Amino acid sequence: MELKPVRDELAVIRESMNFINSQYETIVKRLDDLEKNMKSSINTKSELGSIKDHIDSAEVDNDKREPWVRRSNVEIFGIPERKGENLMQILRDVASKAEFSLDLSQDIDFVTRVVPKNNACIYDQEIFDSRYTVYRCDRDYETRGVHLGGGVLIALRRELQVYSFSTVLMPGAAAEAIKLCVNLKSSNKSERLNIFCGHFPHCPRHFDSLLHFFESVSDVIVNNPDDGYFILGDFNISSAQWTSTDHAPYMTNSTINGDHLVQALQGFISFTDLRQYNHIFNTKNRILDLVFSKRECLVAHCKEPLIDEDPHHPALDVILKSSSPQVLHSARRVVRLFHNANYDAINNDIASVEWQILLQGKDVDAAVATFYDLINNIISKHVPIKIFRHDTRYPSWFSRSLVKIIKEKLKYHKKWKIYGRRCDYDTFSLLRDLQKRVMRECYDKFIIDAEKRIKINSKYFWTFIKSKKYSSDLPETMFFDDETSGEGNNICSLFNSYFHSVFEPPVWQSFIPDYSCKWYKYHWQNSFQD
């Protein structure tokens, strides 16, 4: 009786094991089926890749053969597209410029525009020559669902050093904007200038694009407060009202209770402390193209635009003033070369002067003035002069031969950049090596001479040390009170006026001797006896 429960439990366990075995066999069968399907999928994928390659190749071949299917088909690139254009008239003008005889009624069946897939068909060289490097952001036609307009472009001279270039990604590709960081070098320092260029068309996401752009620029300014910033583009904020106050070179947003676009713009200007310098209104008395900078800009209406001008967007000429102040150049120093003077002629001129007749009836001051005038005239007549110009472009230890080598090197480097000739580059390379060798020789010679002269003339050494620590450049223009001058003599007069205004002349007190004083009598007697 006690074994019956055990038998029942074993029977249950046997049934469970049988179920597990059946399920395991089912899983193994499914895994085998999956492996077969995976192998089949891999083979199918490879076959699809091969088919896709064949289709791409067929499309390329079809594109190549398509022009031959059409009768006398001609495709012309690089002609700007405008609203309401007359393609027949454009073709007539092209044939006329090319001096090609064309009868539109007989030679041409029809003229149509081919919608490009993207702007890759417009090459940089079609717009600018080899002196410029082009940075651009084309409109995403597929995302926007359009096939015309849009995009921004900056053409930069190749001589300028670019730190970075990036595209400001906009939500929904509703606008285009790019950023360039350029190194600007002046005579005594270098500065990084961040250039932003954007195009914000009217669309449902206009506000989102502007807000994203303003936030991106603000982040860059906060992270790099010492850099320069130059922001320009078509912002299309038609509700903003711009006015100029107190003859300031920049414009002020005077909109009262503006819409959300104007509020975002005003918040951006207030946060970044930028100023808007475009004052050219369009035909509807609005300013849609804005120019922002912390540095003063000069904006004028461009008289010779690169393309036909849009009445809503006047072409602009913008000059960004340099942050480095112009320095006052030292006046030329005139030196008399007395060692080359004609002393025989000087002696003859002096000997021929009738002094009694020349100085007769003149007091001492007039006689001295006459004497100096005569001597100065003789010196000017017979003593040659040499003009020394103060040139701070090169260190004091540069020799004349080294300066000449540097100028020749720069000349051939410029030729190589313009014409791209190998011979110019080879000459430039040789002059560069020669400059390095001569520069080392000049510097070593200067160090040796400074060490030898330091006991005799220490000024030779310390002048070089001070030139490395300090800059003696003076501003080109100076002012005192209401007077402003940019000439050396007038600036000296301004300094004279300032020092005279702060100078207090000494008060002279008269001294009356007291003859009754015993000390005075004693001192007088001793002095008389001596």
Number of C-alpha atoms within 10 A of each C-alpha: 5 6 7 9 10 11 11 11 11 12 12 12 12 12 12 12 12 12 12 12 12 11 12 12 12 12 12 11 11 12 12 12 11 12 11 11 12 12 11 11 12 11 12 12 12 11 12 12 12 12 12 12 12 12 12 12 12 12 12 12 11 12 11 11 11 11 13 10 10 9 8 10 11 8 9 9 9 10 9 8 11 10 5 6 10 10 14 14 11 13 16 16 12 14 14 12 9 9 9 10 10 13 10 13 8 7 10 13 10 9 13 8 9 8 8 12 11 14 16 9 10 13 12 17 11 9 11 13 11 13 13 16 17 18 17 20 20 16 23 20 17 11 10 12 8 11 15 14 12 18 19 18 17 17 15 17 12 13 10 13 14 16 12 11 15 14 16 19 16 18 14 12 15 24 30 26 25 21 21 21 19 19 17 16 13 12 10 8 8 11 15 19 18 23 18 22 23 26 23 23 18 13 10 9 17 18 18 16 25 24 16 15 23 18 13 13 18 16 12 13 17 11 9 13 10 11 14 19 21 19 19 20 18 17 22 21 22 14 15 21 17 17 12 14 9 5 7 10 16 21 19 18 16 13 15 10 8 14 12 11 19 20 15 15 17 17 12 18 18 10 12 17 11 17 22 21 25 25 22 19 17 16 12 9 11 19 24 21 24 20 24 21 20 15 15 17 21 14 18 16 15 13 11 11 12 9 8 11 13 10 11 16 17 21 21 17 14 16 11 12 11 12 12 14 13 13 14 16 16 13 12 10 10 11 11 14 11 13 9 11 16 14 14 9 13 16 11 10 14 13 10 8 11 9 12 8 8 12 15 9 10 11 9 10 9 11 16 13 10 15 14 11 12 14 14 11 10 16 17 11 13 17 16 15 14 10 10 11 12 11 10 11 8 10 12 13 15 15 16 9 12 20 15 11 17 18 12 16 23 14 13 19 20 15 16 18 15 11 10 12 11 10 12 18 18 14 15 22 15 11 20 18 12 15 19 12 12 17 19 11 14 16 16 13 13 16 13 11 13 19 15 12 14 13 9 10 12 13 13 14 16 13 11 14 11 11 12 10 7 8 9 9 14 13 13 15 15 17 12 12 8 5 10 13 16 14 14 16 10 14 19 12 12 19 14 11 14 13 11 11 9 8 9 8 7 6 6 6 6 6 6 6 8 10 10 8 9 10 11 13 13 11 11 13 11 10 9 8 7 6
